[in-house]
Amino acid sequence: MAYLMEARARVRSFYELVKGQRLAWSCAVIVGLFLVFIGHVPFFPVLAGCLLAVTLSIVRSNPRLKPKPVVRGGR
């Protein structure tokens, strides 16, 4: 039962991360459509690039597991 609750929490947190990237999804869709229909670029490379860009933005916005140590007076 604990595993099920943990799995739900993970899905919920992933959903919150994706929901926070609405602008990235919108931009990826608009740029992808522009490239495919106006630029006559092949569909699959554009799809892969848009998904990669959104995935990287989600990964970068994901909070780190360990907080960074506070450095005082160092370079």
N, C-alpha and C positions, 0 to 999 in steps of 0.2 A: 504494500500500500504506500509506503514511503517513496518507493521508486516512481510510482504513478504521480504522486504530488510533485516530486522533483522534475519529472518530465514535463508536467503542465507548467511549472514555473519557468523552465527553459524556453518552452514554446512561447509563453507570454512575454518573456524578456526579448526574445528574437523578434516577436511581432512589434513590440515597442520600438526596437531599433529600426526596423524597416519603416514603421509609421513615421519616424522622425526624418526619414530620407525621402519624403514626398517630392521635394523639389528636384532631387537628383533623378528620381524615376521619371518625372515629367520632362526634364531636359533630355534624358536619354531617349525617351520615346520620340520627342520632337526632332532631335538631331537624327535619329535612326530613320524616321519617315522621310525627312528631308534628303538624306543621303540615298535612300533606296529609290524614291520616286522622282526626285529632281536630278540627282547626280548619277542615276543608273548604276549604282554600286551593288555588287552581289549581296544578297540578303544575309547569309550565314556569318560572314566576317563582321558585318555591322551588328548583328545580334550578339555575337560573342564579345565584341568590343563594348557595347552598351552594358551588357551584364557584368563584364569585368570592371567597368568603371563604377557601377553602383555597388558591387560587392566590395571593392576596395574602400569606398566611402563608408560603408557599413562597418567594415573591419576597423578602420581608423577611428570611428566614433565609439566603438565598443570600449567600455571602461576596462582598465587594466586590473588584473587580479591583485597585484601588490602595489601599494602606493609608493611613489618615488620618495627616497629619503630627502629630507630637507638639508640643503647645504648652506651653511652660514659662513660668510667671510672667505669663501674659496673662490678660485678662478673659474 
